[in-house]
Amino acid sequence: MTTRSMIRRTTAALAVAGVTAGVATFAAGAASAEPTVFECTANQVSTKLVYGGAGMGSRHGAIEFTARQGERCVLPGTLPVDVTGAAGVRVRHTAPEDAPAVGLNSGGSAYVPLHWTAIGPAGQQQTPDTITVTVPSDRNPHGDHIDPEIGLNWSLGGIDARPGHRALEVGAVTAGPAPAV
């Protein structure tokens, strides 16, 4: 083999190696650009209402989310919440728009704090039938549709429905289990 043909073969081999390395680098770069943790779907979490106590006419509670075994997902800092069955009660979101997202890992929890007053006479309080929270994703990573709304039976008592008092305040998603009494 001549020096010239050896140089050609070496150059060709280096070119092939470079292209192969470039493809591997591109493939690795594309893979790392993919998210490894997706926004939560309703079937990745179990959800419950937690009573947080009362004092001076104020009531506290929370919607608690717990990641199911083997699940990993992210909840944004704010979630849409609504109540049904209490026309005189409005929902007021008090979380800042830039509230940080909270990651959930298998068995880990996060909660949305709730606050309301219940100082009016019983005839001026309304008890919602349900509270609904909408999780961020309606599709799992495979593209299957998952209903994003989670409805819970309201079990936390009456909410003051008098003008000026009739709000259920909803806070930011917070890491950890909900405070309970």
C-alpha positions as CSV (number, residue, x, y, z in Angstrom):
1,M,0.0,0.0,0.0
2,T,1.4,3.4,-1.0
3,T,1.6,6.3,1.4
4,R,-0.9,8.2,-0.8
5,S,-3.6,5.4,-0.6
6,M,-2.9,5.0,3.2
7,I,-3.6,8.7,3.6
8,R,-6.8,8.4,1.6
9,R,-8.0,5.5,3.7
10,T,-7.1,7.2,6.9
11,T,-8.9,10.4,5.8
12,A,-11.9,8.4,4.8
13,A,-11.9,6.5,8.1
14,L,-11.7,9.7,10.1
15,A,-14.5,11.3,8.0
16,V,-16.8,8.3,8.8
17,A,-15.8,8.4,12.4
18,G,-16.5,12.1,12.6
19,V,-19.9,11.7,11.0
20,T,-20.7,8.8,13.3
21,A,-19.6,10.8,16.3
22,G,-21.7,13.7,15.0
23,V,-24.8,11.6,14.7
24,A,-24.2,10.2,18.2
25,T,-23.8,13.7,19.6
26,F,-26.9,14.9,17.8
27,A,-28.9,12.0,19.0
28,A,-27.7,12.5,22.6
29,G,-28.4,16.2,22.3
30,A,-31.9,15.6,21.0
31,A,-32.6,13.1,23.8
32,S,-31.5,15.5,26.5
33,A,-33.7,18.2,25.1
34,E,-36.7,16.1,25.7
35,P,-38.4,16.7,29.1
36,T,-37.8,13.9,31.6
37,V,-40.6,15.0,33.9
38,F,-44.0,16.0,32.4
39,E,-46.8,18.0,33.8
40,C,-49.2,16.0,36.0
41,T,-52.2,14.2,34.7
42,A,-55.2,13.4,36.9
43,N,-54.3,9.7,37.0
44,Q,-50.8,10.3,38.3
45,V,-52.0,11.7,41.6
46,S,-54.4,10.9,44.3
47,T,-56.2,13.9,45.6
48,K,-58.1,14.7,48.8
49,L,-59.5,17.6,50.9
50,V,-57.8,18.2,54.2
51,Y,-59.3,20.3,57.0
52,G,-56.7,22.7,58.4
53,G,-58.6,24.2,61.3
54,A,-60.5,27.3,62.4
55,G,-60.1,30.4,64.4
56,M,-61.7,33.8,64.8
57,G,-64.3,33.0,62.0
58,S,-61.6,31.9,59.6
59,R,-61.4,28.4,58.2
60,H,-58.5,26.7,56.6
61,G,-58.2,23.6,54.4
62,A,-56.3,22.3,51.4
63,I,-56.4,20.2,48.3
64,E,-53.6,17.7,48.7
65,F,-52.0,15.9,45.8
66,T,-49.9,12.7,46.3
67,A,-48.0,11.1,43.4
68,R,-49.0,7.5,42.9
69,Q,-46.4,4.8,43.3
70,G,-43.8,5.0,40.5
71,E,-45.1,8.3,39.1
72,R,-43.1,11.5,38.6
73,C,-44.7,14.8,37.4
74,V,-44.8,18.6,37.9
75,L,-47.6,20.8,39.1
76,P,-47.5,24.5,38.1
77,G,-47.5,27.1,40.9
78,T,-51.1,27.9,40.3
79,L,-54.1,25.7,39.4
80,P,-57.6,26.5,38.3
81,V,-60.1,25.8,41.1
82,D,-63.9,26.1,41.2
83,V,-66.8,25.2,43.4
84,T,-70.3,24.0,42.4
85,G,-73.5,24.0,44.4
86,A,-72.9,27.4,46.1
87,A,-73.9,30.2,43.8
88,G,-73.2,32.9,46.3
89,V,-69.6,31.8,46.8
90,R,-66.9,33.0,44.4
91,V,-63.4,31.6,44.1
92,R,-60.5,34.1,44.4
93,H,-57.0,33.1,43.4
94,T,-54.4,34.7,45.7
95,A,-51.3,33.0,44.3
96,P,-48.8,35.1,42.5
97,E,-48.7,34.4,38.7
98,D,-45.0,33.5,38.9
99,A,-45.4,31.0,41.8
100,P,-42.8,28.2,41.2
101,A,-43.8,24.8,40.0
102,V,-43.6,21.8,42.4
103,G,-42.3,18.4,41.4
104,L,-43.8,15.3,42.7
105,N,-42.1,11.9,43.0
106,S,-43.6,8.6,43.9
107,G,-45.5,9.1,47.2
108,G,-44.5,12.8,47.5
109,S,-47.1,15.4,48.2
110,A,-48.0,19.0,47.5
111,Y,-51.1,21.1,48.4
112,V,-53.1,24.1,47.4
113,P,-54.1,26.1,50.6
114,L,-57.7,27.2,50.9
115,H,-59.1,30.0,53.2
116,W,-62.6,31.2,53.8
117,T,-64.8,32.8,56.5
118,A,-67.8,31.2,58.2
119,I,-69.0,33.9,60.6
120,G,-72.4,34.7,59.1
121,P,-75.5,33.0,60.5
122,A,-76.3,29.6,59.1
123,G,-78.8,31.0,56.7
124,Q,-76.2,33.2,55.1
125,Q,-73.6,30.5,54.6
126,Q,-73.5,28.1,51.6
127,T,-72.0,24.7,51.5
128,P,-70.6,23.7,48.0
129,D,-71.4,20.3,46.7
130,T,-68.0,19.9,45.0
131,I,-64.6,21.6,44.6
132,T,-62.9,21.0,41.2
133,V,-59.3,21.5,40.4
134,T,-57.8,21.2,36.9
135,V,-54.4,19.7,36.6
136,P,-52.1,21.0,33.8
137,S,-52.1,18.1,31.4
138,D,-54.9,16.4,29.6
139,R,-52.5,14.0,27.8
140,N,-50.0,11.4,29.1
141,P,-46.6,11.1,27.4
142,H,-48.1,8.5,25.0
143,G,-50.7,11.1,23.8
144,D,-53.7,9.4,25.5
145,H,-56.4,11.8,26.6
146,I,-56.9,12.0,30.4
147,D,-59.7,14.2,31.8
148,P,-57.8,17.0,33.6
149,E,-60.6,17.9,36.1
150,I,-60.6,16.3,39.5
151,G,-63.8,16.7,41.5
152,L,-63.9,16.3,45.2
153,N,-67.0,16.3,47.5
154,W,-66.8,19.4,49.7
155,S,-66.6,18.2,53.3
156,L,-65.3,21.3,55.0
157,G,-68.5,23.1,56.1
158,G,-70.2,26.3,55.1
159,I,-68.7,29.4,53.5
160,D,-69.9,32.8,54.3
161,A,-72.1,33.9,51.4
162,R,-72.8,37.5,52.6
163,P,-71.6,40.3,50.3
164,G,-68.0,41.2,51.0
165,H,-67.3,37.9,52.7
166,R,-68.2,35.3,50.1
167,A,-64.9,34.2,48.8
168,L,-63.0,31.0,48.9
169,E,-59.3,32.1,48.6
170,V,-57.0,29.7,46.7
171,G,-53.3,29.9,47.2
172,A,-50.2,28.7,45.4
173,V,-49.2,25.0,45.1
174,T,-46.9,24.3,48.0
175,A,-44.5,21.3,48.4
176,G,-45.2,18.8,51.2
177,P,-48.2,17.4,52.9
178,A,-51.2,19.7,53.7
179,P,-51.2,21.0,57.3
180,A,-54.0,19.4,59.2
181,V,-55.5,19.6,62.7
